[in-house]
Amino acid sequence: FYSNKASSDVIWDLNLATKKVFYGDGYFENYGVNLNNTLTNLGENYHLIHPLDKDKAYASMNLAILGTGDFWQYEYRHLKSDDTFAIVEDTAYIVRNEKGEAIRVIGAMKDITDKRKLEAELQQSEEQFKGAFLHSAAGMAIVSDEGYHIEVNAGLIKILGYTSSEMKSLKLEDLTH
């Protein structure tokens, strides 16, 4: 199973006939739980999914297995050995027999905790900038490469006496001497 070595994701393989799940390399490295290259019973690791996420995660996968598609994806929190939770993006390919019944599910768990943290920090930074921009008494504008006003704040409108829409139709050079 060389695909385990090629990825930092945790590769897993669920045999629906036996209800056994194989977890490849990376489980211990990502979550601190020693399941590298281990075969477990389906549901045995149910307690490792955050209590607020587990029912929805299992229901989502169940719907995918009972459906007709061949792809499943879900994001949830997974318990780590240090009692913190990793945010996991779990994706899978559903193998079906000639009758269209799911017989096997092969997936990859990716820890996206850092990605989500950076997204939250970026959103907070953007909100702070927007608040400072909109509520500043100083006149401010965001100007395009061509010199047009993309966004203007109330301070600039008050100082120059133009409406927002008028400002957006003017170039920066139209307002300077």
Buried (B, 14 or more C-beta within 10 A) or exposed (E): EEEBEEEEBBBBBBBBEEEBBBBBBBBBEBBBBEBBEBEBEEEEBEEBBBEEBBEEBBEBBEEBBEEEEBEBEBBBBBBBEEEEBBBBBBBBEBBBEEEEEBBBBBBBBBBBBEEBEEEEEEEEEEEEEEEEBEEEEEBBBEEEEEEBBEBBBBBBBEEBEBEEEEBBEBEEEEBEE
